[in-house]
Amino acid sequence: MAGNKEASSTQKFVEIEDISNGVVILKGGGLRQVLLVSGINFDLKSEEEQNIIIYAYQNFLNSLDFSVQIVIHSRKLNIDGYLEKLAERQSLETNELLKNQVGEYAEFIRSFVEMNAVMAKNFFVVVPYDPINIPTGGKNLLNMFKFGKPKTQTKEESEEQRFSQLKQRTEQVMNNLSQIGLRVAPLENEELIELFYNLYNPETVEKKNFEILKQGEEK
């Protein structure tokens, strides 16, 4: 029971209402699309290439008529999957010398990571869309001839309209980032859940690495 009470009190401070179709839905009705963006080793570029990147990034920022959030997230690297592959390779190896070398290498990697915090860094761009109220009443020519304070009614955007607006913004951001030479991929439900789990549990190691950018390259 104590655990449930603690979880319930924690949820009060989390603004997320739901995650659906790769979109974070906030309690106030706002929508957020999270994009995973590849990095560029800027220092290894020539001066001409650096200037092109800077100019393209400047054009990207100037083209936006809405705010975006850029997030750099560092987290402890999870090597469990890699060690499992090494163990499988070791079990299949028939050469005793190579088998011992694979085992020693796996032990070295495990010990090194335990003694040294190896961090994985990911870059995200958050595209927002917040609901707006569209005035349908208020002051007009007819209200001027009515006594008393005119009533103002508002018409809320439909869910379909909000998702459509977010999609347009997301496509604009993705196209502009691609022109800079960056690979961009929107996070799906599973990746979003993993991301926020890691954000709210920074002391734990992430469950897995983001692979969607690599998958996009293979297609």
C-alpha positions, 0 to 999 in steps of 0.5 A: 500500500505504501508503494502505491501511495508513493507512486500516486503522489509522484504522478501528481508531479508528472505532467504526462496524461498519456502516450499515444501514436508516438505523441506525448499528451499532457494533462492540459491537452498539450501535445509533444513530439520527441525526435531523436537526432544524430550528432555531428563531429563539428571539429572534424569538419573543414572550415567551409563545411562548418560554415555551411552547417552554421548557415543551415542551422541559422535558417532552421531557427529562423524558419520556425514560428513556434518554440522547440526544445533541444535536449541532450540526455546522457545516461550510463551505457548498458552493455548487457546485450553485448556481453550476452553476444560475447558469451554466445560466441564463446560457447560456439567457438571450437578453438580453445585459444580463441574461446579463452580470448573471447572470455578474457575480453568479455571479462575485461569489458565488464570490469572496465564498465564497472570501474568507469562510468561509460556514458551514452549521449542522445540528442532530442528535439521536442516539438510542441503544440498547445491547444488554443481557444477560438473566439466565436462570440464577443463584441460585434455589431449586434452585441453593441445594441444589447444590454449587459455584458456580452457573453464570449464563447470559445470553441476548442480545437478537436483532437484531430486538429491538434494532432494535424497541427503537431504533425505539420510542425514535426514534418517542418522540423524534420525536413530542416534538420535533414538539410543540415545533414542530421538523421532524425527519427520520431520516438514511438510509444516504447521509446518514449516510455523508456526515455521518461522512465530513465529521466525519472529514474536517473540512478538506474541503467537504461533498459536498452539503447535507441536503435531507430536511427540505425534502423533508418539507415538500414532501410 
